[in-house]
Amino acid sequence: MPRSIAPSAVVERIWSLYLSEAGVLLPVAAVLFAIQLAIALLLPIGLALVLSLLFLVLSLLYQGFVVELVSQARAGVRVASPGDLLRAVTPLLGPLLAITILFAVGVIVGFVLIIVPGLVLLTFWSVVVPVEVIEQRGVLGSFTRSRELVRGNGWNVFGVIVIVYVAVLAVSLLAGIVSAPLGHVGRDIVQWAVNVAITPVVALSASVLYFELIDAGAG
């Protein structure tokens, strides 16, 4: 049986990595969301929707980039440059895209089925992206492996998800209230800044959870 992980310790590790690696995490997120901001401000709605697919691809690369960063930090080696980290995950873009689509469909259908199944799938599949980046088990194999890692720690993993997403939602709502009088452009710029700040937290949560579950299983 795996040992239990402590949600508070996981959240503390997420925050510690956020602070220590901010010099790498935030600039990459800033570039990523600058592209989204430019699309929102400059392009017609129809074209913006098409080019938003590009943003999805960039987001997947960012998630993979964060997994590689956490892996190197955990190993105690010098974190590679953003370019090196992104190049390391680029070959996995296809499987990560398929995983993201299946994840979204499964969770949305689960939420339609009176919410609880969606929360269960969100928990079971919470580390599917790190699994694919580190272990490269393929699309379906990564979903299976994620569920195996979470088994025995489901409530603790769910606790981490709740803490992280409640904090992210609170920051987003506060930013929305503050930026409401600023007009369309002002709101978009504030949202850009908020996205830059909170996206690394969400990405780190999956990566840190993955390695914590690996250690729990080994223990």
Buried (B, 14 or more C-beta within 10 A) or exposed (E): EBEEBBBEEBBEBBBEBBEEBEEBBBEBBBEBBEEBBBBBEEBEEEEBEEBBEEBEBBBBBBBBBBBBBBBBBBEEEEBBEBEEBBBBBEEBEEBBBBBBEBBEEBBEEBBEEEEEBBBBBBBBBBBBBBBBBBEEBBBEBBBBBBBBBBBBBBEBBBBBBEBBBEBBEEBBEEBEEEBEEEEEEEBBBBBBBBBBBBBBBBBBBBBBBBBBBBEBBEE
